[in-house]
């Protein structure tokens, strides 16, 4: 059962982060010439799907993980989704800073899960 909870939590958070990243940053490419309020409305519509995955993920995960563990897990997943999005979709170059940020998050994951 604990592995099932962990897998469900990570899976839902991963897909939630895809929607979140598109909602937060996709408009910079797709709606750059549109008024901000149109981008906001489209982003809110996309963010609805984020919340439909994120809320159950945290409810399921809270049965096994602490609040801090859920938050650090979310941040680590966010970076794993954001970097490919930035590079592949937004056309940003790879930066070594992504690696350093990932190493910092590995440290955060270690410290929050070690006890």
matplotlib code that plots the C-alpha trace (Angstrom):
import matplotlib.pyplot as plt

x = [0.0, 2.7, 4.3, 0.9, 0.4, 3.8, 3.3, -0.1, 1.2, 4.2, 2.3, -0.5, 1.9, 4.0, 0.9, -0.3, 3.0, 2.7, -0.6, 0.9, 3.9, 1.9, -0.6, 2.2, 4.6, 2.9, 1.2, 4.6, 4.9, 1.3, -0.4, 2.5, 0.6, -2.7, -3.9, -2.8, -6.4, -6.9, -3.7, -5.0, -8.3, -6.6, -4.1, -6.9, -8.7, -5.5, -4.8, -8.2, -6.8, -3.7, -5.9, -8.0, -4.7, -2.8, -5.6, -6.1, -2.3, -1.8, -4.8, -3.6, 0.1, -0.8, -1.7, 2.0, 4.0, 4.4, 3.3, 7.0, 7.7, 4.8, 6.1, 9.7, 8.5, 6.4, 9.4, 11.6, 8.9, 8.5, 12.1, 12.0, 9.0, 10.2, 13.6, 12.4, 9.5, 11.9, 14.3, 11.9, 8.8, 10.1, 13.4, 15.6, 19.2, 20.4, 22.1, 24.5, 22.4, 19.7, 22.1, 23.1, 19.4, 18.7, 21.6, 20.2, 16.8, 18.4, 19.8, 16.4, 14.8, 17.5, 17.1, 13.3, 13.0, 15.9, 13.9]
y = [0.0, 2.6, 2.1, 2.5, 5.8, 7.1, 6.1, 7.7, 10.9, 11.3, 10.5, 12.9, 15.6, 15.0, 15.5, 18.3, 20.1, 19.7, 21.7, 24.1, 24.9, 25.3, 27.6, 29.7, 30.0, 28.8, 32.1, 33.8, 32.0, 31.5, 34.7, 37.2, 39.5, 39.2, 41.3, 40.0, 39.3, 36.8, 35.0, 35.0, 33.5, 30.8, 30.1, 29.8, 27.3, 25.2, 25.6, 24.0, 20.7, 21.2, 21.5, 18.5, 16.5, 18.3, 18.3, 14.5, 14.0, 15.9, 14.2, 10.8, 11.6, 13.1, 9.5, 8.6, 11.9, 14.9, 18.3, 19.3, 16.1, 16.8, 20.3, 19.3, 16.5, 19.1, 21.3, 18.5, 17.4, 21.0, 21.3, 18.0, 19.2, 22.8, 22.2, 20.1, 22.5, 25.5, 23.9, 21.9, 24.1, 27.6, 27.1, 28.1, 26.9, 24.4, 26.2, 24.6, 26.4, 23.8, 21.2, 23.2, 23.8, 20.1, 19.2, 21.6, 20.0, 16.5, 17.9, 19.2, 15.8, 14.1, 16.2, 16.2, 12.5, 11.3, 11.0]
z = [0.0, 0.8, -2.6, -4.3, -2.4, -3.4, -7.0, -7.2, -5.5, -7.7, -10.9, -10.2, -9.1, -12.3, -14.6, -12.5, -13.0, -16.8, -16.7, -14.2, -16.3, -19.4, -17.6, -16.0, -18.9, -22.1, -22.7, -23.0, -26.3, -27.5, -26.3, -26.3, -28.7, -26.9, -24.0, -20.6, -19.5, -22.4, -21.4, -17.8, -18.8, -20.9, -18.1, -15.5, -17.8, -18.0, -14.3, -13.5, -14.8, -12.6, -9.5, -10.5, -10.3, -7.6, -5.0, -5.1, -5.2, -2.0, -0.3, -1.3, -0.4, 3.0, 4.1, 3.8, 3.6, 5.8, 4.6, 4.1, 2.2, -0.1, -0.7, -1.5, -3.7, -5.6, -6.1, -7.3, -9.8, -10.9, -11.9, -13.8, -15.8, -16.2, -17.7, -20.6, -21.1, -21.2, -23.6, -25.9, -26.0, -25.2, -27.1, -24.1, -24.1, -21.4, -18.6, -16.1, -13.4, -14.0, -12.9, -9.8, -8.9, -9.3, -7.0, -4.4, -4.7, -4.3, -1.0, 0.0, -0.8, 1.2, 4.3, 4.3, 3.8, 6.0, 9.3]

ax = plt.figure().add_subplot(projection="3d")
ax.plot(x, y, z, "-o")
ax.set_aspect("equal")
plt.show()
